[in-house]
Amino acid sequence: MIQGMAKKRILIVEDDPSVRTLLEKALALDYEIESVADGVAAVRRISQPPAADVILCDIMLPGVDGFEVARRAKASSHWSNVPIVFLTARTTPKDVILGIQAGARHYLTKPFKIQEVLDKLARITRG
């Protein structure tokens, strides 16, 4: 990170504690991290400002799924321009289409390589 520049903010929406912890630790050096463990908490968070710079979101979540989280983020005045990256075990072409229709900019599948996530986030937050 360049000295004096504020860190970009990532909202992680992931119900698996081990995956959430891995993402938090891997991203913490370069990003300010906020994380929630389910879709209900994500919906609550996106109803409030300020927005993060990127939402990294699972699809299969307790309470409210990631598709609905994305739709609500895109409908929010504070979050509508925030890029959404799905990180999910749902890999069918139909799931990818549903993810893009819900508002995701990118769709990464599990299992994942952490470097792939870091590279994708770096490209998104640079622009």
N, CA, C and O of each residue as an XYZ file, in Angstrom:
508
protein
N       0.836     -1.186      0.000
C       0.000      0.000      0.000
C       0.875      1.241      0.000
O       1.940      1.259      0.616
N       0.424      2.274     -0.689
C       1.178      3.525     -0.775
C       1.007      4.304      0.528
O      -0.099      4.443      1.051
N       2.129      4.804      1.032
C       2.136      5.561      2.284
C       1.170      6.741      2.218
O       1.164      7.486      1.238
N       0.358      6.913      3.255
C      -0.532      8.048      3.350
C      -1.895      7.852      2.712
O      -2.787      8.676      2.910
N      -2.078      6.787      1.954
C      -3.383      6.541      1.343
C      -4.231      5.699      2.283
O      -3.736      4.778      2.932
N      -5.507      6.026      2.345
C      -6.421      5.249      3.188
C      -6.619      3.868      2.574
O      -6.673      3.709      1.355
N      -6.725      2.887      3.443
C      -6.988      1.526      2.970
C      -8.397      1.447      2.418
O      -9.318      2.075      2.941
N      -8.558      0.672      1.362
C      -9.888      0.371      0.833
C     -10.588     -0.547      1.825
O      -9.940     -1.284      2.568
N     -11.918     -0.497      1.831
C     -12.713     -1.264      2.796
C     -13.414     -2.436      2.104
O     -14.024     -2.283      1.046
N     -13.310     -3.595      2.727
C     -13.947     -4.804      2.207
C     -14.958     -5.293      3.250
O     -14.630     -5.447      4.426
N     -16.186     -5.531      2.799
C     -17.186     -6.182      3.645
C     -17.213     -7.647      3.249
O     -17.565     -7.988      2.120
N     -16.838     -8.513      4.186
C     -16.856     -9.960      3.966
C     -18.156    -10.506      4.537
O     -18.482    -10.258      5.698
N     -18.899    -11.251      3.721
C     -20.143    -11.896      4.154
C     -19.921    -13.394      3.964
O     -20.026    -13.910      2.851
N     -19.613    -14.088      5.066
C     -19.238    -15.502      4.996
C     -19.654    -16.191      6.292
O     -19.277    -15.752      7.379
N     -20.437    -17.278      6.179
C     -20.920    -17.965      7.375
C     -19.949    -19.005      7.919
O     -20.055    -19.369      9.090
N     -19.018    -19.491      7.127
C     -18.055    -20.491      7.602
C     -16.937    -19.771      8.360
O     -16.182    -19.002      7.765
N     -16.826    -20.019      9.688
C     -15.835    -19.285     10.481
C     -14.397    -19.465      9.990
O     -13.614    -18.517     10.038
N     -14.038    -20.648      9.524
C     -12.657    -20.866      9.076
C     -12.371    -20.096      7.787
O     -11.286    -19.534      7.634
N     -13.318    -20.063      6.869
C     -13.140    -19.304      5.624
C     -13.112    -17.810      5.934
O     -12.286    -17.073      5.396
N     -14.022    -17.368      6.806
C     -14.076    -15.947      7.181
C     -12.749    -15.520      7.817
O     -12.213    -14.465      7.477
N     -12.220    -16.324      8.729
C     -10.956    -15.994      9.389
C      -9.805    -15.968      8.393
O      -8.963    -15.071      8.441
N      -9.761    -16.948      7.487
C      -8.724    -16.975      6.455
C      -8.774    -15.696      5.621
O      -7.743    -15.065      5.390
N      -9.955    -15.315      5.174
C     -10.099    -14.100      4.366
C      -9.708    -12.855      5.158
O      -9.003    -11.986      4.645
N     -10.164    -12.769      6.397
C      -9.830    -11.609      7.232
C      -8.322    -11.465      7.378
O      -7.780    -10.372      7.210
N      -7.644    -12.563      7.691
C      -6.186    -12.503      7.904
C      -5.444    -12.206      6.609
O      -4.481    -11.439      6.605
N      -5.886    -12.810      5.509
C      -5.202    -12.603      4.233
C      -5.384    -11.189      3.703
O      -4.496    -10.660      3.034
N      -6.518    -10.576      3.990
C      -6.833     -9.258      3.445
C      -6.454     -8.105      4.374
O      -6.364     -6.962      3.927
N      -6.234     -8.386      5.647
C      -6.050     -7.330      6.648
C      -4.835     -6.443      6.397
O      -4.842     -5.275      6.784
N      -3.810     -6.964      5.770
C      -2.621     -6.156      5.522
C      -2.916     -5.014      4.545
O      -2.414     -3.902      4.708
N      -3.726     -5.298      3.541
C      -3.981     -4.311      2.486
C      -5.329     -3.607      2.572
O      -5.539     -2.586      1.918
N      -6.245     -4.146      3.374
C      -7.605     -3.614      3.404
C      -8.104     -3.447      4.833
O      -7.662     -4.134      5.753
N      -9.035     -2.514      4.990
C      -9.790     -2.403      6.235
C     -10.934     -3.408      6.106
O     -11.696     -3.360      5.141
N     -11.054     -4.305      7.063
C     -11.990     -5.423      6.966
C     -13.150     -5.243      7.940
O     -12.969     -4.883      9.103
N     -14.333     -5.504      7.426
C     -15.528     -5.645      8.248
C     -16.144     -6.962      7.806
O     -16.217     -7.234      6.607
N     -16.586     -7.779      8.746
C     -17.178     -9.049      8.326
C     -18.434     -9.345      9.121
O     -18.585     -8.945     10.276
N     -19.335    -10.066      8.452
C     -20.572    -10.526      9.073
C     -20.731    -12.004      8.729
O     -20.189    -12.487      7.735
N     -21.489    -12.715      9.573
C     -21.552    -14.171      9.467
C     -22.820    -14.714      8.837
O     -22.963    -15.928      8.696
N     -23.750    -13.840      8.452
C     -24.967    -14.354      7.824
C     -25.630    -13.259      6.992
O     -25.266    -12.085      7.060
N     -26.614    -13.686      6.207
C     -27.283    -12.760      5.311
C     -28.096    -11.699      6.021
O     -28.194    -10.571      5.539
N     -28.682    -12.042      7.159
C     -29.476    -11.067      7.912
C     -28.580     -9.924      8.391
O     -28.945     -8.755      8.273
N     -27.412    -10.263      8.927
C     -26.473     -9.231      9.375
C     -25.972     -8.403      8.191
O     -25.757     -7.198      8.323
N     -25.787     -9.040      7.045
C     -25.347     -8.309      5.852
C     -26.410     -7.307      5.406
O     -26.091     -6.160      5.090
N     -27.665     -7.737      5.379
C     -28.758     -6.833      5.000
C     -28.842     -5.668      5.983
O     -29.048     -4.524      5.580
N     -28.682     -5.960      7.258
C     -28.698     -4.899      8.275
C     -27.554     -3.916      8.020
O     -27.745     -2.703      8.115
N     -26.369     -4.435      7.696
C     -25.211     -3.574      7.470
C     -25.385     -2.701      6.230
O     -25.045     -1.518      6.251
N     -25.911     -3.278      5.152
C     -26.032     -2.479      3.932
C     -27.197     -1.496      3.981
O     -27.390     -0.712      3.052
N     -27.960     -1.537      5.046
C     -29.009     -0.525      5.210
C     -28.452      0.760      5.819
O     -29.179      1.738      5.992
N     -27.148      0.751      6.146
C     -26.527      1.900      6.796
C     -25.302      2.377      6.022
O     -24.604      1.573      5.404
N     -25.038      3.683      6.055
C     -23.767      4.168      5.518
C     -22.685      3.979      6.581
O     -23.034      3.674      7.721
N     -21.442      4.136      6.291
C     -20.910      4.281      4.944
C     -20.728      2.915      4.281
O     -20.652      1.881      4.946
N     -20.662      2.947      3.000
C     -20.471      1.716      2.238
C     -19.005      1.289      2.281
O     -18.112      2.100      2.526
N     -18.783      0.021      2.042
C     -17.434     -0.489      1.821
C     -17.067     -0.210      0.365
O     -17.896      0.274     -0.406
N     -15.838     -0.513     -0.007
C     -15.408     -0.341     -1.388
C     -15.703     -1.583     -2.222
O     -15.831     -1.493     -3.443
N     -15.814     -2.750     -1.568
C     -16.146     -4.016     -2.225
C     -16.885     -4.890     -1.224
O     -16.585     -4.869     -0.030
N     -17.853     -5.661     -1.714
C     -18.501     -6.700     -0.907
C     -18.019     -8.042     -1.439
O     -18.166     -8.335     -2.625
N     -17.444     -8.858     -0.560
C     -17.022    -10.217     -0.884
C     -18.010    -11.141     -0.189
O     -18.009    -11.237      1.039
N     -18.852    -11.819     -0.958
C     -20.039    -12.451     -0.390
C     -20.214    -13.901     -0.830
O     -20.101    -14.226     -2.012
N     -20.492    -14.761      0.141
C     -20.904    -16.133     -0.134
C     -22.351    -16.086     -0.627
O     -23.027    -15.070     -0.464
N     -22.822    -17.162     -1.220
C     -24.221    -17.219     -1.644
C     -25.061    -18.001     -0.644
O     -26.156    -17.572     -0.278
N     -24.555    -19.145     -0.202
C     -25.322    -19.984      0.724
C     -25.078    -19.481      2.147
O     -24.078    -19.812      2.784
N     -26.022    -18.674      2.622
C     -25.913    -18.027      3.929
C     -27.165    -18.303      4.748
O     -28.248    -18.469      4.186
N     -27.029    -18.354      6.064
C     -28.226    -18.469      6.910
C     -29.089    -17.214      6.825
O     -28.572    -16.100      6.738
N     -30.382    -17.399      6.851
C     -31.323    -16.274      6.917
C     -31.685    -15.695      5.571
O     -32.821    -15.835      5.117
N     -30.740    -15.049      4.930
C     -30.938    -14.406      3.631
C     -29.766    -14.839      2.756
O     -28.614    -14.730      3.177
N     -30.038    -15.327      1.548
C     -28.922    -15.790      0.713
C     -28.175    -14.624      0.067
O     -28.641    -13.485      0.070
N     -27.010    -14.939     -0.482
C     -26.158    -13.916     -1.081
C     -26.781    -13.218     -2.267
O     -26.510    -12.040     -2.499
N     -27.625    -13.927     -3.036
C     -28.311    -13.274     -4.150
C     -29.158    -12.112     -3.643
O     -29.152    -11.028     -4.226
N     -29.885    -12.344     -2.553
C     -30.738    -11.292     -1.986
C     -29.890    -10.179     -1.368
O     -30.248     -9.006     -1.473
N     -28.779    -10.525     -0.730
C     -27.863     -9.504     -0.206
C     -27.421     -8.596     -1.356
O     -27.430     -7.372     -1.222
N     -27.037     -9.192     -2.479
C     -26.586     -8.402     -3.633
C     -27.707     -7.518     -4.167
O     -27.490     -6.340     -4.451
N     -28.894     -8.079     -4.302
C     -30.025     -7.278     -4.802
C     -30.293     -6.082     -3.884
O     -30.532     -4.970     -4.355
N     -30.251     -6.320     -2.588
C     -30.513     -5.215     -1.649
C     -29.398     -4.179     -1.671
O     -29.659     -2.982     -1.548
N     -28.159     -4.629     -1.828
C     -27.047     -3.676     -1.927
C     -27.227     -2.798     -3.165
O     -27.030     -1.584     -3.102
N     -27.597     -3.404     -4.278
C     -27.773     -2.652     -5.517
C     -28.968     -1.698     -5.442
O     -29.018     -0.711     -6.176
N     -29.926     -1.987     -4.561
C     -31.097     -1.120     -4.388
C     -30.853     -0.008     -3.363
O     -31.682      0.890     -3.218
N     -29.732     -0.062     -2.659
C     -29.421      0.904     -1.602
C     -28.748      2.146     -2.170
O     -27.872      2.050     -3.029
N     -29.159      3.300     -1.688
C     -28.534      4.539     -2.161
C     -27.060      4.626     -1.767
O     -26.267      5.242     -2.478
N     -26.687      4.018     -0.645
C     -25.297      4.071     -0.171
C     -24.417      3.017     -0.833
O     -23.214      3.230     -0.987
N     -24.987      1.902     -1.221
C     -24.209      0.744     -1.654
C     -24.370      0.397     -3.126
O     -23.712     -0.530     -3.598
N     -25.208      1.092     -3.864
C     -25.547      0.680     -5.231
C     -24.348      0.614     -6.180
O     -24.362     -0.171     -7.128
N     -23.328      1.412     -5.943
C     -22.153      1.414     -6.825
C     -21.004      0.555     -6.308
O     -19.929      0.537     -6.906
N     -21.218     -0.150     -5.211
C     -20.166     -0.984     -4.621
C     -20.075     -2.304     -5.392
O     -21.070     -3.018     -5.515
N     -18.887     -2.631     -5.910
C     -18.742     -3.906     -6.613
C     -18.957     -5.088     -5.667
O     -18.540     -5.061     -4.509
N     -19.612     -6.117     -6.183
C     -19.865     -7.331     -5.410
C     -19.123     -8.481     -6.072
O     -19.211     -8.689     -7.282
N     -18.387     -9.226     -5.247
C     -17.693    -10.426     -5.703
C     -18.280    -11.588     -4.936
O     -18.196    -11.633     -3.709
N     -18.878    -12.537     -5.655
C     -19.349    -13.751     -4.996
C     -18.184    -14.720     -4.871
O     -17.400    -14.895     -5.803
N     -18.084    -15.344     -3.707
C     -17.102    -16.392     -3.436
C     -17.907    -17.558     -2.876
O     -18.307    -17.538     -1.712
N     -18.143    -18.574     -3.703
C     -19.156    -19.561     -3.365
C     -18.833    -20.952     -3.890
O     -18.052    -21.118     -4.827
N     -19.447    -21.936     -3.271
C     -19.339    -23.322     -3.742
C     -20.363    -23.614     -4.838
O     -20.316    -24.680     -5.452
N     -21.273    -22.698     -5.089
C     -22.292    -22.898     -6.137
C     -21.657    -22.592     -7.485
O     -21.293    -21.452     -7.770
N     -21.529    -23.636     -8.316
C     -20.711    -23.523     -9.516
C     -21.446    -23.758    -10.829
O     -20.813    -23.755    -11.885
N     -22.745    -23.959    -10.798
C     -23.448    -24.241    -12.054
C     -23.556    -22.968    -12.892
O     -23.534    -21.861    -12.352
N     -23.673    -23.125    -14.199
C     -23.879    -21.939    -15.049
C     -25.104    -21.128    -14.617
O     -25.088    -19.898    -14.673
N     -26.160    -21.814    -14.189
C     -27.363    -21.109    -13.719
C     -27.042    -20.220    -12.518
O     -27.517    -19.088    -12.432
N     -26.225    -20.746    -11.582
C     -25.835    -19.951    -10.409
C     -25.045    -18.711    -10.815
O     -25.265    -17.623    -10.284
N     -24.129    -18.886    -11.754
C     -23.329    -17.747    -12.221
C     -24.244    -16.689    -12.838
O     -24.093    -15.498    -12.563
N     -25.177    -17.118    -13.659
C     -26.131    -16.179    -14.278
C     -26.961    -15.472    -13.211
O     -27.147    -14.256    -13.269
N     -27.462    -16.235    -12.236
C     -28.236    -15.619    -11.143
C     -27.387    -14.606    -10.373
O     -27.884    -13.555     -9.968
N     -26.117    -14.925    -10.175
C     -25.217    -14.011     -9.472
C     -25.012    -12.712    -10.221
O     -25.050    -11.633     -9.630
N     -24.796    -12.815    -11.519
C     -24.617    -11.606    -12.338
C     -25.917    -10.799    -12.372
O     -25.891     -9.573    -12.268
N     -27.054    -11.489    -12.516
C     -28.349    -10.798    -12.520
C     -28.611    -10.100    -11.185
O     -29.249     -9.048    -11.152
N     -28.125    -10.679    -10.088
C     -28.316    -10.075     -8.765
C     -27.423     -8.857     -8.567
O     -27.645     -8.066     -7.650
N     -26.411     -8.702     -9.427
C     -25.571     -7.511     -9.338
C     -24.096     -7.763     -9.132
O     -23.334     -6.808     -8.986
N     -23.660     -9.016     -9.115
C     -22.240     -9.296     -8.894
C     -21.411     -8.874    -10.097
O     -21.820     -9.044    -11.245
N     -20.253     -8.328     -9.814
C     -19.305     -7.988    -10.872
C     -18.428     -9.199    -11.207
O     -18.039     -9.395    -12.358
N     -18.125    -10.003    -10.189
C     -17.266    -11.173    -10.375
C     -17.834    -12.344     -9.599
O     -18.589    -12.168     -8.643
N     -17.458    -13.553    -10.028
C     -17.978    -14.781     -9.448
C     -16.812    -15.749     -9.310
O     -16.347    -16.306    -10.305
N     -16.340    -15.953     -8.094
C     -15.240    -16.877     -7.815
C     -15.807    -18.102     -7.107
O     -16.746    -17.990     -6.318
N     -15.240    -19.267     -7.388
C     -15.780    -20.490     -6.812
C     -14.838    -21.096     -5.767
O     -13.619    -20.937     -5.816
N     -15.464    -21.794     -4.827
C     -14.741    -22.553     -3.806
C     -14.599    -23.979     -4.301
O     -15.492    -24.471     -4.991
N     -13.525    -24.654     -3.978
C     -12.379    -24.123     -3.236
C     -11.648    -23.063     -4.066
O     -11.671    -23.088     -5.296
N     -11.010    -22.145     -3.369
C     -10.354    -21.031     -4.041
C      -8.904    -20.943     -3.604
O      -8.507    -21.471     -2.566
N      -8.132    -20.264     -4.425
C      -6.752    -19.928     -4.070
C      -6.786    -18.503     -3.549
O      -7.324    -17.612     -4.206
N      -6.218    -18.284     -2.376
C      -6.283    -16.957     -1.768
C      -5.640    -15.906     -2.674
O      -6.080    -14.756     -2.692
N      -4.608    -16.286     -3.422
C      -3.963    -15.324     -4.320
C      -4.929    -14.855     -5.408
O      -4.883    -13.696     -5.820
N      -5.802    -15.747     -5.871
C      -6.803    -15.375     -6.870
C      -7.751    -14.308     -6.307
O      -8.103    -13.358     -7.005
N      -8.157    -14.468     -5.055
C      -9.028    -13.486     -4.403
C      -8.290    -12.161     -4.245
O      -8.840    -11.102     -4.547
N      -7.043    -12.219     -3.771
C      -6.251    -11.002     -3.605
C      -6.074    -10.271     -4.928
O      -6.215     -9.050     -4.986
N      -5.768    -11.008     -5.990
C      -5.579    -10.384     -7.304
C      -6.865     -9.724     -7.802
O      -6.836     -8.609     -8.324
N      -7.980    -10.413     -7.639
C      -9.268     -9.874     -8.101
C      -9.608     -8.593     -7.337
O     -10.018     -7.599     -7.936
N      -9.436     -8.620     -6.024
C      -9.734     -7.434     -5.216
C      -8.793     -6.279     -5.548
O      -9.211     -5.121     -5.573
N      -7.546     -6.588     -5.799
C      -6.584     -5.528     -6.160
C      -6.995     -4.864     -7.465
O      -6.930     -3.640     -7.583
N      -7.414     -5.653     -8.443
C      -7.851     -5.081     -9.723
C      -9.094     -4.206     -9.538
O      -9.201     -3.136    -10.137
N     -10.016     -4.660     -8.718
C     -11.256     -3.906     -8.506
C     -10.974     -2.596     -7.778
O     -11.497     -1.551     -8.164
N     -10.158     -2.638     -6.736
C      -9.959     -1.460     -5.901
C      -8.962     -0.460     -6.498
O      -8.904      0.687     -6.055
N      -8.194     -0.874     -7.476
C      -7.273      0.060     -8.148
C      -8.023      1.042     -9.026
O      -7.636      2.204     -9.154
N      -9.110      0.560     -9.635
C      -9.818      1.367    -10.625
C     -10.825      2.217    -10.096
O     -11.481      2.939    -10.847
